[in-house]
Amino acid sequence: MPTDSKSIPIGTPPVPDRVVRGLQAAIADPGSRPQAYIRLRASGGVRGEAYDFEFRIDAAGRTHTHLLDELKGRRQSAPVAADMAADPKRFATLARALDIEALMRAEAPSGGFPPDSVVGRLEVSDGEQTATFLFLADEQQAERARRRAPDSLHKAVDAVFRAAAATLGADDVRP
């Protein structure tokens, strides 16, 4: 007698060791994992004080980044030429700075985020599997909410924000 399942699998959870090995392969030979990428997206805030940021780099070292920070009056995008410039060394340098092994072991904060928070999402992909880490991107909000990201996540996010600032030619792009 067949049984009908009420749950439908929507995907396989990432296997941390596999993501780590895949990223190591992408660092060593970007052509072996052309779909590997690192992406940081952060957005939120209230009307008139919104923050919207994205930085993405693929294994070939092509970057795309934009920033809208209404509170600080900043609006920046990398020029199209910079968006398309490939440099695999840039990807390798950033991927190593993330300490992906420590990041995968980090305990993610549990529970939701306060309303109007600037929420960040760090994605690390080997091209086949993606590990996603959610956090409060505004450090002052994180302190007030007692939801500071684990050290490995904090360091990884800091490395990506620094890479994005360099791409945009800015001192800092954090909320």
C-alpha positions in Angstrom: 0.0 0.0 0.0 1.7 3.3 -1.1 1.9 6.1 1.3 1.5 9.7 0.2 4.1 12.0 1.6 2.9 15.5 2.5 6.4 16.9 2.4 8.2 17.7 -0.8 11.9 18.1 -0.7 13.0 21.5 -2.1 16.7 20.9 -2.1 19.6 19.3 -0.5 21.2 21.1 2.4 24.8 21.9 1.6 27.5 19.6 2.8 30.1 21.8 4.5 33.2 19.7 3.6 32.0 19.5 0.0 31.6 23.3 -0.3 35.0 23.8 1.3 36.7 21.3 -1.1 34.8 22.9 -4.1 36.0 26.4 -3.2 39.6 25.1 -2.7 39.3 23.7 -6.2 38.0 27.0 -7.6 40.9 28.8 -6.0 43.5 26.4 -7.4 41.9 26.3 -10.9 39.1 28.8 -11.6 38.3 27.0 -14.8 37.4 23.8 -12.9 34.7 25.6 -11.0 33.6 28.6 -13.2 30.3 28.9 -11.4 31.8 29.3 -8.0 31.1 32.7 -6.4 31.0 34.8 -3.2 28.1 37.2 -2.8 27.2 39.6 0.0 23.8 41.2 -0.1 22.5 43.6 2.7 19.3 45.6 2.7 16.8 47.1 5.0 16.0 50.2 7.0 13.1 52.5 7.0 11.8 54.8 4.2 14.3 57.6 3.6 17.0 55.7 5.5 17.2 52.6 3.3 20.3 50.6 2.7 20.8 48.4 -0.3 24.1 46.8 -1.1 25.4 43.9 -3.2 28.9 42.6 -4.0 29.4 39.5 -6.1 32.6 38.0 -7.4 32.9 34.8 -9.4 35.8 32.3 -9.7 37.2 34.2 -12.8 37.4 37.3 -10.6 34.6 39.2 -12.3 32.9 41.5 -9.9 29.6 43.4 -9.7 28.8 45.8 -6.9 26.3 48.5 -6.1 25.5 50.6 -3.0 22.5 52.7 -2.1 22.7 54.3 1.4 20.0 56.9 1.9 21.0 57.7 5.4 24.5 58.6 4.4 23.5 60.0 1.0 25.6 57.5 -1.0 24.8 55.9 -4.3 27.6 54.1 -6.1 28.1 51.4 -8.6 31.2 50.0 -10.0 31.8 51.2 -13.6 30.7 48.7 -16.2 34.3 48.1 -17.2 35.2 47.3 -13.5 32.2 45.0 -13.3 33.4 42.9 -16.2 37.2 42.9 -15.4 38.3 39.3 -14.7 41.1 38.6 -12.2 41.1 35.1 -10.7 43.7 36.2 -8.1 41.1 38.6 -6.7 38.7 35.8 -6.1 41.4 33.5 -4.6 42.6 36.3 -2.3 39.0 37.0 -1.0 38.1 33.3 -0.7 41.2 32.6 1.4 40.4 35.6 3.6 37.0 34.2 4.4 38.4 31.1 6.3 35.6 29.1 4.8 36.4 26.1 7.1 35.8 28.2 10.3 32.8 29.9 8.7 31.1 26.5 8.0 31.6 25.5 11.6 30.1 28.7 13.0 26.8 28.6 14.9 24.3 30.8 13.1 22.2 33.1 15.3 18.8 31.7 15.9 15.5 33.5 15.7 14.3 36.4 13.7 15.6 39.9 13.2 14.0 43.1 14.6 11.8 45.1 12.2 13.5 47.6 9.9 16.9 46.0 10.5 19.6 45.9 7.8 19.9 42.2 7.2 22.9 40.7 5.4 23.2 37.5 3.5 26.6 36.0 2.7 26.5 33.3 0.1 29.6 31.1 -0.6 29.2 28.7 -3.5 31.5 26.1 -5.1 29.3 26.3 -8.2 27.2 23.3 -7.2 26.3 23.9 -3.6 25.8 27.2 -1.8 26.2 27.9 1.9 24.2 30.9 3.1 24.7 32.9 6.3 22.2 35.5 7.6 23.2 38.2 10.0 22.4 41.8 11.1 24.6 43.9 8.8 24.5 47.1 10.9 26.8 46.4 13.8 25.0 48.9 16.1 21.7 47.2 15.4 23.4 43.8 16.1 24.8 45.1 19.4 21.4 46.5 20.5 19.6 43.3 19.5 22.3 41.2 21.1 22.6 39.3 17.8 26.3 39.8 17.0 27.5 37.4 14.3 30.0 34.7 15.2 33.6 35.8 14.9 34.3 33.8 11.7 31.2 35.3 10.0 32.1 38.8 11.2 35.6 38.4 9.8 34.3 37.0 6.5 31.8 39.8 6.1 34.4 42.4 6.9 36.7 41.0 4.2 33.9 41.2 1.6 33.0 44.8 2.6 36.7 45.7 2.3 36.8 44.1 -1.2 33.7 46.0 -2.3 35.0 49.3 -1.0 38.2 48.8 -3.0 36.1 48.0 -6.1 34.0 51.1 -5.6 37.0 53.3 -4.7 35.4 54.1 -1.3 36.7 54.2 2.2 33.9 52.1 3.6 30.6 50.7 2.3 29.1 49.3 5.6 25.7 50.5 6.8 
